[in-house]
Amino acid sequence: MTSKVQPEPAYHRLVAAQQPIHRAPRPKSGHTRRVEGVPKPKAIAERLQTSSSTEAELFTSGTRAKFLTPLEGRSAWYASDYQNPESFAYRLTDTDIAELEAAAAHVGDKDTKTITRDDFPLPTLGPKLEALRDDVVNGKGFHLIQGLPVWRYPVAKSVLLYWGMGLYWGHAVSQNAKGHLIGHVKDINLPGGHQDPVNRVYATHGAQPYHCDPADIVGLLCLKQAKSGGLSSWASSITAHNELLRRRPDLAEVMTKGWFLDRKNEVPPGKDPWFIVPPFSYHEGKLAIFYENGFYQSAERHEEVPKMTEQQKEAVATFDQIASSDELRLDWVLQPGDIQLLHNHQIVHTRSEYEDFEDPVERRHLLRIWVAPPNGWPLPDSFAERYGSTAIGERGGICVSGYAPRIALEAE
């Protein structure tokens, strides 16, 4: 499905030889193609509310069945392919760190949000960061970077360094109604905590179900780790799709339909408080995944949103079971200085519940960035309901009325 990227010379330390991936064979005729005639989200919503037709009739189901075939490529991996961390983790060198600190000194007191790549020169690290991004987008879909000495810096400098690295990955987009371009993943003691379906779980200590973020790439930089828990896990959603198709093709078909998701009170101008995107979208030779388990469930709080069907519930339970299996899942406890990069269109990720330290200074704290890279995948029009547009290099994020992009130095 995805094409292999030839690594740049500076990248030779980052990618290890791939072991064979064991998958069910795919028929030669099973290449994905663009699906024409899929209704726009608003039209789907109107028909769901007014028509007695079956859900399958909302799509060109007669042709879609042809696209339900296993997909191949570097994005279709199993956990056994990445048992050696050296195959997916790059450790920053002393030279890399020196370049970052020199670039930070170069920008002086300039407003972080206005800093560009020209302001933040990384002559040797920059090409490595771009190569990592390319592997995330067109390769296996994930990578770790280790060794950023965040313990040496105040939070403001860690934010600056992380922003500077992000400039080499693409265009940062807003992560919430507050316009955060650098988000703070931290328990801020919201009323109701993770039990309140309206709360974004990243601002609590609760477990996050498997999901994708509404941006092409998500990056997490660990500043402080929890007292216990907070395990980060991820899996190839492409492989999960293949396994679901092999085991339960009827449920895979259900996941090609439009599903309702909650906006959790972060509503763009002129939009409904919910939106519709299929979990599986076949588009221009690729399978783009949009999966947010918790947002399916919380969407039901809206009177006009129908309850999840039994088939949808079974599809979610089965997909989660597959993704969380030992065969697919990779686990990592993010430690201070670790950066996790994930491609949301081919990776689902989760986090376990955690216990924090009593000292507020020592509590779990991650910096998050959502990025639209210049080499992003083509996406179907349905993604615009969540991404704002499908324009490569610009799309994604959450924008509401009064939205003003900014960089906060603390969780809020």
C-alpha positions as CSV (number, residue, x, y, z in Angstrom):
1,M,0.0,0.0,0.0
2,T,2.7,2.5,1.0
3,S,5.9,3.1,-0.9
4,K,9.2,2.6,0.7
5,V,11.3,5.6,1.4
6,Q,15.0,5.4,0.7
7,P,16.8,6.8,3.8
8,E,19.1,9.7,3.5
9,P,22.8,9.1,4.5
10,A,22.3,11.0,7.7
11,Y,19.5,8.6,8.5
12,H,21.4,5.4,8.3
13,R,21.4,4.9,12.1
14,L,17.6,5.2,12.3
15,V,16.2,2.3,10.4
16,A,17.1,-1.4,11.0
17,A,16.5,-4.2,8.5
18,Q,12.9,-5.2,8.4
19,Q,12.0,-8.8,9.2
20,P,9.4,-10.6,7.1
21,I,5.8,-9.7,7.9
22,H,3.5,-12.7,8.0
23,R,0.1,-11.8,6.5
24,A,-2.7,-13.5,4.6
25,P,-2.0,-13.3,0.9
26,R,-3.8,-10.6,-1.0
27,P,-5.4,-11.2,-4.5
28,K,-3.5,-9.3,-7.2
29,S,-6.7,-7.5,-8.1
30,G,-7.1,-6.2,-4.6
31,H,-5.3,-2.8,-4.9
32,T,-7.3,0.0,-3.4
33,R,-8.9,2.6,-5.7
34,R,-10.6,5.9,-5.1
35,V,-14.2,5.5,-4.1
36,E,-16.5,7.9,-6.0
37,G,-19.9,9.0,-5.0
38,V,-19.6,8.9,-1.2
39,P,-22.1,11.5,0.2
40,K,-20.8,14.5,2.1
41,P,-21.1,14.3,5.9
42,K,-24.1,16.7,6.1
43,A,-26.0,14.7,3.5
44,I,-25.3,11.5,5.4
45,A,-26.6,13.1,8.6
46,E,-29.8,14.3,6.9
47,R,-30.5,10.9,5.4
48,L,-29.8,9.1,8.7
49,Q,-32.4,11.4,10.3
50,T,-35.0,11.3,7.6
51,S,-34.7,8.0,5.7
52,S,-35.8,4.6,6.6
53,S,-33.2,3.1,4.3
54,T,-30.6,0.8,5.8
55,E,-27.2,2.3,6.6
56,A,-25.6,0.4,3.8
57,E,-27.6,2.3,1.3
58,L,-25.9,5.5,2.2
59,F,-22.8,4.3,0.4
60,T,-22.0,2.7,-2.9
61,S,-21.9,-0.6,-1.1
62,G,-22.0,-2.6,-4.3
63,T,-18.5,-1.3,-5.2
64,R,-17.1,-0.8,-1.8
65,A,-16.9,-4.6,-1.1
66,K,-14.2,-4.8,-3.8
67,F,-12.0,-2.6,-1.6
68,L,-12.2,-4.8,1.5
69,T,-9.0,-6.6,0.9
70,P,-5.8,-7.0,3.1
71,L,-3.3,-4.2,2.6
72,E,0.5,-4.6,2.4
73,G,3.5,-2.4,2.9
74,R,5.7,-1.1,5.7
75,S,2.6,0.2,7.5
76,A,1.2,-3.3,7.9
77,W,3.5,-4.5,10.7
78,Y,3.2,-6.8,13.7
79,A,4.8,-6.3,17.1
80,S,7.3,-9.1,16.4
81,D,8.8,-6.9,13.6
82,Y,9.9,-4.3,16.2
83,Q,11.2,-6.1,19.2
84,N,14.6,-4.3,18.9
85,P,14.1,-0.7,20.0
86,E,17.1,0.3,17.8
87,S,14.8,-0.3,14.8
88,F,12.5,2.5,15.8
89,A,14.4,4.8,18.3
90,Y,16.9,7.5,17.5
91,R,19.1,8.9,20.3
92,L,20.1,12.5,19.9
93,T,23.9,13.0,19.8
94,D,25.8,15.7,21.6
95,T,26.1,17.5,18.3
96,D,22.3,17.4,17.8
97,I,21.7,18.9,21.3
98,A,24.3,21.5,20.7
99,E,22.6,22.5,17.5
100,L,19.2,22.8,19.3
101,E,20.6,24.9,22.0
102,A,22.5,27.2,19.5
103,A,19.2,27.6,17.6
104,A,17.4,28.5,20.8
105,A,20.0,31.2,21.5
106,H,19.8,32.4,18.0
107,V,16.0,33.3,18.3
108,G,16.6,35.3,21.5
109,D,13.4,36.8,22.9
110,K,11.3,36.3,19.8
111,D,7.7,35.1,20.3
112,T,7.9,31.3,20.0
113,K,4.8,31.2,17.8
114,T,6.3,33.4,15.2
115,I,9.6,31.5,14.9
116,T,10.2,29.9,11.5
117,R,12.7,27.4,10.2
118,D,15.0,30.2,9.1
119,D,15.0,31.5,12.7
120,F,15.8,28.0,14.0
121,P,18.7,26.6,11.9
122,L,19.6,22.9,12.5
123,P,22.2,22.2,9.8
124,T,22.7,18.5,10.5
125,L,19.8,17.6,12.8
126,G,17.3,19.2,10.5
127,P,17.7,16.7,7.7
128,K,17.5,13.9,10.3
129,L,14.2,15.2,11.6
130,E,12.8,15.5,8.1
131,A,13.9,11.9,7.4
132,L,12.2,10.7,10.6
133,R,9.0,12.5,9.5
134,D,9.2,10.8,6.1
135,D,9.5,7.4,7.7
136,V,6.5,8.2,9.9
137,V,4.4,9.3,7.0
138,N,5.4,6.9,4.3
139,G,7.0,4.1,6.3
140,K,6.0,2.3,9.5
141,G,4.0,5.2,10.9
142,F,5.9,5.7,14.2
143,H,9.3,6.6,15.6
144,L,10.9,7.5,18.9
145,I,13.5,10.1,19.6
146,Q,15.4,9.9,22.8
147,G,17.9,12.0,24.8
148,L,16.6,15.5,24.8
149,P,17.9,16.7,28.3
150,V,14.7,18.3,29.4
151,W,15.8,18.1,33.1
152,R,18.4,20.8,32.3
153,Y,15.8,23.3,31.0
154,P,12.8,25.3,32.4
155,V,9.5,24.4,30.8
156,A,9.7,27.5,28.6
157,K,13.0,26.3,27.0
158,S,11.7,22.8,26.5
159,V,8.7,24.3,24.7
160,L,11.0,26.4,22.5
161,L,13.2,23.5,21.6
162,Y,10.2,21.3,20.8
163,W,8.6,23.9,18.7
164,G,11.9,24.3,16.8
165,M,12.0,20.6,16.1
166,G,8.4,20.6,15.0
167,L,9.2,23.2,12.3
168,Y,11.1,20.4,10.5
169,W,8.1,18.1,10.6
170,G,5.5,20.5,9.2
171,H,2.8,23.1,10.1
172,A,1.6,23.0,13.7
173,V,-2.2,23.1,14.2
174,S,-4.4,23.9,17.2
175,Q,-5.3,21.1,19.6
176,N,-8.2,22.5,21.5
177,A,-10.7,25.4,21.8
178,K,-8.0,27.4,23.6
179,G,-5.9,27.4,20.4
180,H,-2.9,25.5,21.9
181,L,-0.2,24.9,19.3
182,I,1.9,23.2,22.0
183,G,-0.4,21.2,24.2
184,H,0.2,20.1,27.8
185,V,-0.8,16.5,28.5
186,K,-1.3,16.7,32.3
187,D,-3.9,16.1,34.9
188,I,-5.4,19.5,35.7
189,N,-8.1,18.2,38.1
190,L,-11.1,18.9,35.8
191,P,-14.5,18.6,37.5
192,G,-15.6,15.0,36.8
193,G,-12.2,14.0,35.6
194,H,-12.1,11.3,32.9
195,Q,-15.6,10.1,34.0
196,D,-17.2,13.2,32.4
197,P,-17.7,12.4,28.7
198,V,-17.2,16.1,27.8
199,N,-13.7,16.3,29.2
200,R,-10.7,15.7,27.0
201,V,-9.0,12.7,28.6
202,Y,-5.5,14.1,28.0
203,A,-6.2,16.6,30.8
204,T,-7.0,13.8,33.3
205,H,-5.1,10.8,34.7
206,G,-7.6,8.4,33.2
207,A,-7.0,5.7,30.7
208,Q,-7.4,6.7,27.1
209,P,-9.1,4.2,24.7
210,Y,-7.5,3.5,21.4
211,H,-7.9,6.5,19.1
212,C,-6.4,8.7,16.4
213,D,-5.9,12.4,16.8
214,P,-7.5,14.9,14.3
215,A,-4.1,15.7,12.7
216,D,-1.7,13.9,10.4
217,I,1.1,13.5,13.0
218,V,1.0,13.7,16.8
219,G,4.3,14.2,18.7
220,L,4.6,13.8,22.5
221,L,7.7,14.9,24.4
222,C,7.9,13.6,28.0
223,L,9.0,16.2,30.6
224,K,8.0,14.2,33.7
225,Q,6.7,10.6,34.0
226,A,4.1,9.4,36.4
227,K,4.6,7.7,39.8
228,S,3.1,4.6,38.2
229,G,1.1,3.8,35.1
230,G,0.8,5.9,32.1
231,L,2.0,3.2,29.7
232,S,1.9,4.3,26.1
233,S,0.8,1.7,23.6
234,W,0.3,1.7,19.8
235,A,-0.5,-0.6,17.0
236,S,-0.7,-0.6,13.2
237,S,-4.3,0.2,12.4
238,I,-3.6,-1.1,8.9
239,T,-2.7,-4.5,10.4
240,A,-5.7,-4.3,12.7
241,H,-7.9,-3.6,9.6
242,N,-6.4,-6.7,7.9
243,E,-7.0,-8.9,10.9
244,L,-10.5,-7.6,11.4
245,L,-11.2,-8.3,7.7
246,R,-9.8,-11.8,8.1
247,R,-11.7,-12.7,11.2
248,R,-14.9,-10.7,10.8
249,P,-15.4,-9.2,7.3
250,D,-19.0,-8.2,8.2
251,L,-17.6,-5.9,10.9
252,A,-14.9,-4.5,8.6
253,E,-17.7,-3.6,6.2
254,V,-19.6,-1.7,9.0
255,M,-16.5,0.3,9.6
256,T,-16.6,1.7,6.1
257,K,-19.8,3.5,6.9
258,G,-20.2,7.0,8.4
259,W,-20.1,7.0,12.2
260,F,-21.1,9.8,14.5
261,L,-18.5,11.4,16.8
262,D,-18.7,14.0,19.5
263,R,-16.9,17.4,19.3
264,K,-16.9,17.6,23.1
265,N,-18.1,21.2,23.1
266,E,-15.3,22.3,20.8
267,V,-17.5,23.3,17.9
268,P,-16.3,25.2,14.8
269,P,-18.5,28.0,13.5
270,G,-21.5,26.8,11.6
271,K,-21.0,23.1,12.5
272,D,-23.0,20.7,14.6
273,P,-21.8,19.5,18.0
274,W,-21.1,16.2,16.4
275,F,-19.6,15.1,13.0
276,I,-19.5,12.0,10.8
277,V,-16.4,10.2,9.5
278,P,-16.0,6.5,8.6
279,P,-13.5,4.6,10.6
280,F,-12.1,3.1,7.4
281,S,-11.7,5.3,4.3
282,Y,-10.2,3.9,1.1
283,H,-8.9,6.8,-0.9
284,E,-6.4,7.1,-3.8
285,G,-4.7,3.8,-3.1
286,K,-4.5,4.2,0.7
287,L,-6.6,3.3,3.7
288,A,-6.9,6.2,6.1
289,I,-8.1,5.4,9.6
290,F,-10.1,7.7,11.7
291,Y,-10.9,6.0,15.0
292,E,-11.9,7.6,18.3
293,N,-13.6,5.1,20.5
294,G,-14.5,7.5,23.3
295,F,-15.9,10.0,20.9
296,Y,-18.4,7.5,19.4
297,Q,-19.8,6.8,22.8
298,S,-20.0,10.4,24.0
299,A,-21.8,11.5,20.8
300,E,-24.9,9.7,22.0
301,R,-25.4,12.5,24.5
302,H,-26.8,14.6,21.6
303,E,-30.5,14.0,21.1
304,E,-30.3,13.9,17.3
305,V,-27.5,11.3,17.3
306,P,-28.7,7.7,17.0
307,K,-27.4,5.2,19.4
308,M,-24.6,2.9,18.3
309,T,-25.9,-0.2,16.7
310,E,-25.0,-3.6,18.1
311,Q,-22.8,-4.2,15.1
312,Q,-20.9,-1.0,15.7
313,K,-20.4,-1.9,19.3
314,E,-19.1,-5.3,18.3
315,A,-16.9,-3.8,15.7
316,V,-15.3,-1.4,18.3
317,A,-14.8,-4.2,20.8
318,T,-13.3,-6.5,18.2
319,F,-11.0,-3.8,16.7
320,D,-9.8,-2.8,20.2
321,Q,-9.2,-6.5,21.1
322,I,-7.1,-7.0,18.0
323,A,-5.1,-3.7,18.4
324,S,-4.4,-4.5,22.0
325,S,-3.3,-8.0,21.4
326,D,0.3,-9.1,22.0
327,E,0.7,-9.8,18.3
328,L,0.0,-6.2,17.3
329,R,0.7,-3.9,20.3
330,L,3.9,-2.1,21.2
331,D,4.4,-0.7,24.7
332,W,6.6,2.1,25.9
333,V,6.9,4.0,29.1
334,L,7.9,7.5,28.0
335,Q,10.7,8.8,30.1
336,P,11.9,12.4,30.4
337,G,13.5,13.4,27.0
338,D,11.6,10.8,25.0
339,I,9.6,12.0,21.9
340,Q,7.0,9.7,20.3
341,L,5.9,10.5,16.8
342,L,2.9,8.8,15.3
343,H,1.0,9.0,12.0
344,N,-2.6,9.1,12.9
345,H,-3.8,7.7,9.5
346,Q,-2.1,4.3,10.1
347,I,-1.5,4.1,13.9
348,V,-3.9,3.9,16.8
349,H,-2.6,4.6,20.2
350,T,-3.7,4.5,23.8
351,R,-2.5,5.3,27.3
352,S,-3.1,3.5,30.6
353,E,-4.4,5.2,33.7
354,Y,-1.7,6.6,35.9
355,E,-1.0,7.7,39.5
356,D,0.7,11.0,40.0
357,F,3.2,12.2,42.6
358,E,1.7,14.5,45.3
359,D,4.3,17.2,44.6
360,P,2.8,19.3,41.7
361,V,6.3,19.9,40.4
362,E,6.9,16.1,39.9
363,R,3.6,15.3,38.2
364,R,3.4,13.6,34.8
365,H,3.8,16.2,32.1
366,L,4.1,15.8,28.4
367,L,4.2,18.4,25.6
368,R,2.1,17.6,22.5
369,I,2.3,18.9,19.0
370,W,-0.1,18.2,16.1
371,V,1.5,18.6,12.7
372,A,0.4,18.8,9.1
373,P,3.5,17.7,7.1
374,P,4.2,18.9,3.6
375,N,4.1,15.2,2.3
376,G,0.8,14.2,3.9
377,W,-1.5,11.6,2.4
378,P,-4.4,12.6,0.2
379,L,-7.6,12.4,2.3
380,P,-11.3,12.0,1.3
381,D,-13.6,15.0,1.6
382,S,-15.3,13.4,4.7
383,F,-12.2,14.2,6.8
384,A,-12.8,17.9,6.3
385,E,-15.7,17.7,8.8
386,R,-13.0,17.2,11.5
387,Y,-9.9,18.5,9.9
388,G,-11.4,21.8,8.6
389,S,-10.0,21.0,5.1
390,T,-8.1,18.3,3.4
391,A,-5.4,20.6,2.1
392,I,-2.0,18.9,2.5
393,G,0.3,20.9,4.8
394,E,-2.5,23.0,6.3
395,R,-5.3,20.7,7.6
396,G,-6.2,19.3,11.0
397,G,-6.7,20.6,14.5
398,I,-9.5,22.2,16.3
399,C,-10.7,25.7,15.6
400,V,-13.7,27.4,17.3
401,S,-15.2,30.9,17.5
402,G,-12.8,33.3,19.0
403,Y,-9.9,30.9,18.3
404,A,-6.5,32.4,18.4
405,P,-3.5,30.1,18.0
406,R,-1.0,30.5,20.8
407,I,1.6,28.6,22.8
408,A,0.9,28.3,26.5
409,L,3.8,27.5,28.9
410,E,1.6,25.6,31.4
411,A,-1.3,23.3,31.3
412,E,-4.7,25.1,31.4
